[in-house]
């Protein structure tokens, strides 16, 4: 198993948790983004730069992902494609997306897109909380422990 990160939208604090976990567990970590990102020196941490453009990073992640890989992303359509490939998805807020909940999340996302397109202000996500960080770290540790 390797960890692939949709790194453009991933909060810095989550990337720091991932850097430590990858080194500690000797797990390959690949960050995919359309702009340069500094990573700590480690044989386990790699960065892949993709050209700018709509869904270019997402498309590359889907292409690279294999069954059993863990993808870190809050992008619901990307998560659905990974779940279809039998990969695992963990959002930066610590939510596990899987076969049981991905269709509901896609429906909610599509509904919210429709609302925004009709001019209704829906607001954005709440700021990242300490609880979110702990939730993410806890799920990550459990996934890494069961993959070894």
PAFI-493619 format. One line per 3 residues: number of its first residue (from 0); for each residue x, y negated, z negated of N, C-alpha, C. Coordinates in steps of 0.001 Angstrom, whole numbers, plus 500000, padded with zeros to 6 digits. Last residue first. Layout:
NUM> X:Y:Z:X:Y:Z:X:Y:Z | ... $
This chain:
147> 500197:503335:492696:501546:503912:492595:501512:505392:492310 | 497659:502386:492570:498216:502645:493901:499580:503303:493849 | 496917:501751:490011:496309:502940:490601:496890:503291:491971 $
144> 498386:499414:489560:498632:500585:488704:498064:501858:489342 | 497253:497633:491413:498653:498054:491560:498956:499301:490746 | 494677:497384:490298:494853:497905:491666:496282:498399:491850 $
141> 495278:496271:487788:494586:497568:487880:494778:498190:489260 | 496498:493831:488554:497252:494821:487772:496600:496207:487875 | 494301:492604:489869:495533:492904:490585:496333:493978:489857 $
138> 492495:492272:487740:492158:493158:488869:493404:493549:489645 | 494056:490467:486161:493587:491755:485637:493251:492734:486744 | 494426:488262:487852:495597:489013:487368:495185:490394:486855 $
135> 491711:487415:488172:492534:487820:489308:493687:488717:488849 | 491041:486796:485520:490262:487792:486261:491072:488323:487444 | 492864:484751:485028:492935:485989:484244:492197:487123:484949 $
132> 491930:482833:486867:493313:483341:486942:493452:484672:486209 | 489330:482380:485888:489533:482890:487244:490927:483514:487378 | 489965:481283:483379:489227:482558:483444:489404:483199:484825 $
129> 491064:478893:484125:491931:479873:483469:491276:481257:483515 | 489729:478024:487406:489773:477984:485942:490769:479012:485407 | 489635:475917:490168:490151:477176:489635:490275:477057:488119 $
126> 486618:473991:490570:488074:474115:490454:488454:475464:489834 | 483904:475381:492545:484409:474767:491322:485934:474889:491295 | 483419:474782:496060:483650:475658:494909:484167:474860:493717 $
123> 481188:472066:497023:482262:473030:497231:482427:473919:496021 | 477912:471221:498286:479029:471132:497347:480070:472193:497653 | 475842:471064:500056:475879:472238:499174:476998:472177:498154 $
120> 473648:468937:501577:474931:468970:500886:474924:470134:499890 | 472099:469532:504635:471987:469660:503179:473373:469772:502571 | 472256:469594:507392:472491:468332:506702:472373:468384:505191 $
117> 472179:471923:508705:470941:471143:508742:471053:469859:507922 | 474637:472988:508119:474405:472544:509497:473137:471702:509610 | 474195:473783:505470:475117:472675:505741:474887:472110:507139 $
114> 472412:475935:505948:472006:474793:505124:472889:473574:505424 | 474049:477641:507434:472822:477102:508026:472349:475872:507268 | 475957:478237:505488:476365:477571:506729:475159:476926:507411 $
111> 474332:479610:503669:474927:478331:503275:475416:477551:504492 | 473767:481899:505225:472679:481031:504763:473220:479649:504393 | 476334:482994:505491:475608:482547:506681:474466:481599:506304 $
108> 476856:483603:502777:477717:482675:503515:476985:482112:504726 | 474853:485501:502303:474879:484254:501534:475706:483206:502258 | 475668:487516:504096:474350:486893:504232:474303:485553:503506 $
105> 478183:488164:503021:478086:487646:504381:476757:486920:504596 | 477366:489181:500515:478202:487977:500575:478191:487343:501964 | 475966:491452:501355:475267:490388:500623:476049:489083:500687 $
102> 478100:492881:502479:476969:492469:503328:476178:491339:502666 | 479800:493364:500258:480242:492491:501351:479083:492029:502235 | 479195:495130:498160:478787:493720:498047:479093:492846:499261 $
99> 479937:497775:498749:478730:497541:497969:478280:496079:497981 | 482386:497673:500047:481202:498082:500800:479905:497749:500068 | 483855:494710:498458:483862:496088:498941:482573:496397:499688 $
96> 485845:492514:496699:484856:492621:497770:484978:494007:498380 | 486345:491415:493473:486622:492507:494388:485489:492545:495416 | 487436:488314:492358:486279:489114:492751:486714:490179:493749 $
93> 489420:486502:491635:489362:487792:490963:488156:488642:491303 | 489832:484255:493040:489105:484096:491776:488879:485427:491061 | 490979:485091:495403:491840:484408:494424:491144:484155:493079 $
90> 489544:488392:495946:489559:486943:496150:490504:486305:495135 | 490593:491298:497460:490482:490624:496172:490538:489130:496450 | 489912:494198:499260:489944:492736:499260:489734:492234:497846 $
87> 491311:496983:501010:490727:496411:499793:490886:494905:499839 | 490349:498778:504010:491288:498055:503165:490556:497548:501933 | 488776:499970:505918:489069:500708:504679:490208:500107:503882 $
84> 487936:498328:507877:489180:499074:508143:489628:499902:506936 | 485796:497098:506647:485517:498037:507740:486738:498885:508079 | 487255:495412:504981:486473:496489:504375:486136:497538:505436 $
81> 488192:493656:506950:489140:494484:506191:488419:495658:505543 | 485842:492431:507808:486639:493201:508760:487619:494123:508045 | 485066:491190:505419:484200:492208:506021:484977:493069:507011 $
78> 487151:489329:505060:486973:490417:504099:486124:491543:504692 | 486582:487594:507193:487837:488349:507172:487700:489549:506238 | 484105:486552:506277:484177:487341:507519:485468:488163:507625 $
75> 485078:485329:503773:484128:486445:503779:484126:487216:505103 | 487970:484409:502364:487280:484308:503643:486376:485542:503807 | 489616:484591:500290:488237:484249:499948:487402:484086:501218 $
72> 492109:487128:499851:491446:486107:500648:490059:485820:500098 | 494386:489527:500027:493990:488454:499117:493419:487340:499978 | 494175:492954:500579:494174:491637:501203:493672:490628:500170 $
69> 495902:495897:500387:495156:494927:499585:495304:493567:500239 | 495566:498927:502283:496230:497655:501992:495302:496772:501164 | 493930:501071:502943:494557:501064:501630:495299:499787:501291 $
66> 494591:500924:506378:493784:501527:505320:494572:501530:504009 | 496178:497816:507241:495972:499258:507389:495134:499754:506223 | 496600:494745:508960:496065:495512:507831:495845:496978:508197 $
63> 497280:493402:511310:498332:494022:510494:497802:494988:509438 | 494829:492448:512313:495692:493274:513165:496722:494053:512331 | 493974:490894:510172:493175:492058:510577:494035:493004:511414 $
60> 496003:488931:510254:495844:489776:509064:495059:491039:509417 | 495470:487748:512718:496754:488435:512511:496669:489375:511304 | 492968:486615:512221:493102:487637:513262:494394:488433:513092 $
57> 493694:484741:510233:492759:485834:509928:492896:486967:510939 | 495343:483023:511722:495907:483780:510590:495005:484969:510253 | 493400:482065:513544:494618:482726:514028:495236:483581:512916 $
54> 491058:480623:512951:491096:482060:512667:492340:482785:513176 | 492002:477995:514952:490880:478562:514225:491013:480083:514149 | 495472:477100:514589:494270:477385:515368:493235:478078:514512 $
51> 499049:477373:514768:497821:476749:514275:496639:477126:515169 | 500736:480600:514789:500422:479294:515385:499160:478700:514763 | 502142:481892:511717:501340:482057:512923:501050:480676:513500 $
48> 504719:483289:509840:504133:482060:510358:503381:482375:511643 | 505047:485283:507127:504808:485327:508556:504084:484052:508972 | 507286:486233:504602:506382:485202:505104:506273:485339:506615 $
45> 507711:488604:501931:507963:488139:503291:506921:487087:503654 | 509137:490255:499248:508273:489142:499635:508685:488623:501008 | 510996:492121:498502:509599:492568:498589:508664:491492:499140 $
42> 513457:491055:498085:513329:491984:499216:511879:492420:499436 | 513377:487582:497450:513036:488928:496996:512959:489835:498214 | 513297:484270:496657:514139:485313:497264:513805:486668:496646 $
39> 509963:482909:496974:511172:483212:496195:512000:484291:496893 | 509025:480824:499739:508824:482020:498920:510100:482284:498128 | 507372:478093:501217:508565:478589:500528:508182:479812:499687 $
36> 505879:478004:504332:505656:478164:502904:506926:478729:502278 | 504694:476389:507270:505782:476966:506479:505452:476958:504997 | 501438:477317:508472:502436:476294:508151:503471:476923:507224 $
33> 499679:479339:508769:500039:478605:509974:500907:477383:509673 | 500435:482527:507176:499955:481141:507178:500372:480452:508465 | 500675:485259:505097:500422:484859:506475:499812:483463:506445 $
30> 502865:487094:503135:502040:485896:503188:501909:485467:504643 | 503176:490236:501842:503304:489474:503076:502330:488303:503034 | 504863:492353:499749:503935:491226:499754:504203:490408:501012 $
27> 505437:495602:498605:505599:494651:499702:504480:493616:499665 | 506350:496114:495253:505312:496244:496272:505535:495189:497342 | 507629:496357:492765:508324:496684:494003:507338:497000:495130 $
24> 506511:495344:490518:506049:496672:490932:506722:497166:492210 | 507861:492859:490258:507771:493780:489118:507430:495205:489554 | 507415:491707:492782:508774:492005:492339:508761:493046:491216 $
21> 504621:491481:492754:505302:492210:493827:506708:492616:493408 | 504165:489882:490468:503658:491258:490519:504374:492075:491592 | 505368:487434:491193:505840:488181:490022:505414:489643:490088 $
18> 503814:486767:493445:505270:486880:493547:505818:487725:492398 | 501204:486624:492316:501530:487657:493307:503032:487860:493454 | 501453:484364:490710:501102:485657:490096:501494:486790:491038 $
15> 501951:482498:492758:502968:482749:491730:502709:484068:491008 | 499521:482554:494122:500737:483015:494804:501840:483317:493795 | 497952:481399:492137:497700:482792:492521:498908:483356:493260 $
12> 498954:478801:492088:499016:479610:490869:498783:481093:491172 | 498306:477896:494689:499709:478101:494297:499806:479010:493070 | 495514:479459:496351:496081:478515:495379:497503:478901:494955 $
9> 495236:480006:499800:495472:480638:498498:496107:479636:497530 | 494967:479138:502351:493980:478656:501373:494195:479230:499977 | 497172:480317:503652:496849:478909:503866:495937:478355:502783 $
6> 497384:483092:503187:498123:482154:502332:497775:480686:502532 | 496117:485819:502732:495643:484728:503585:496142:483467:502883 | 498439:488353:502164:497771:487173:501627:497384:486215:502744 $
3> 498670:491744:501540:498730:490723:502586:497869:489557:502112 | 500461:494273:500040:499556:493152:499788:499774:492140:500911 | 500425:497787:500732:501081:496486:500672:500009:495437:500431 $
0> 500836:501178:500000:500000:500000:500000:500880:498761:500000 $
